[in-house]
Amino acid sequence: MLGAYLPILVLVVIAVCFGLGSVVFSTLIGQKKPSQVKLAPYECGCEPVGSARERFSVKFYLIAMLFILFDIEAVFLYPWAVLFKRLGMFGLIEMGVFIVILFVGYVYVWKKGALEWE
């Protein structure tokens, strides 16, 4: 039975050896000529403005997490819509509960002022 997993083990060993070999090989033969231009942060072909270590407001990360949360809602809505007729009333009720939970979370976030850009 373990013989069936041998091709997977061989593939993992080859993949690890290739990854490590590529890193070691490029380290050994690669050119190492750092310059001021190469060490500068790249910003879409424009001259960098300010420090690359600038701190972002926590509000930025909060908005990003909320966007991901409500974006995942759309990911769950698509398969439900495809199977809507097969799921019947049970599927409709389950999706209704899901939407209500997300809506309550949205109202909570809105009332807390997390969506304000002050």
N, C-alpha and C positions, 0 to 999 in steps of 0.2 A: 504494500500500500504506500509506503514511503517513497518507492521508486517513481511514483507519479509526480512527486514534487521535485525530482532531480532536475528537470529542465528549468524550473523556476529558480532553483538554487544556482544553477550555472549562469542564468541570465543576470541574477543579482551580483554574482561574483564578477562577471564581465563588466557590468555597469559600474561597480565600485572601482575596479581596476582602471577602467577607462577614465573615470572622473579624476582619480588620484594621479594617474599617469599624465593626464593633460595639464594639471596644475604643476606637478613637479617638472615636467618637460618645459613648460613655458617659463617657469622660474629659472631654470638652468640656462636656457638659450635666449631668453628675452632681453631686450635692451633696457637698461636702467639709466635714463638720462632725465632726471626730474628738472623742471624749470619752473619759473614763476607762472608762465602761461599754462603749463600742464597742471599745476597744483591749484589753479584758480577754479572756483565753482562755475559750472556751466549753466547759463540761464537763457536757453532758447536763442543763442547767437548774440545776445545783447550783453553789454557790459554789466557786471554784477553791481547792484545798488544795495548798500548796507552790508551787514554781516550775514554770513551763511548760518550763523548760530542764533539767529533771532528767535525769540520765544513767541509762540502763538497763544492767543487767549484760550482759556478753557471752553469758552462759548463756541469756538470753532469746532472743537472735538465733540462737544455735545450735539451740535447741529449735524455733524457728520454721522454720529451714531444714530440719531433719530432718522436721518435720511436712509441709512442702511436698514433700520428696523421697518420703516414703511415701504421700502423697496422690496424687502423679503415678502411682504404681504402680497405684492403683485405676483411674485414667483409662486406663491401658494394658490392664488386665484386662477392661474392659467390651467393647471391640470384639473382643478375642480370644474372649470367651465367646459373642458373637453369631455369629462365624464358625468356631466350634470344629469342627463336623462337616466343613466344607469344607477346613479346614487339615489335618486328619488327624493322623498321627503326627508329621509335621514340626513342625506348630504346637504340639503338646504338648511336644515336646522343647525347642523354642525358648522357650516360656513357662517350662518347668522351669529352664532355664539362667538366665532373667531373674529368677525367684524366688530361685534359689540365690544369685545375685550380690547381690540386695537383702538376703537373710537374712544373708550373710556381713558385709555392711556394718552391718546392725543389731546383730549380735553384737559387732562391733568397737566400735561406738559405746557399746554397753551395758557392755562390759568396761572401756572408757576412763572410764566414769562420767559421760558427757555427759548422761545422763537423770536424774541426781540433782539434786534441788532443795535444796541445803544452804545 
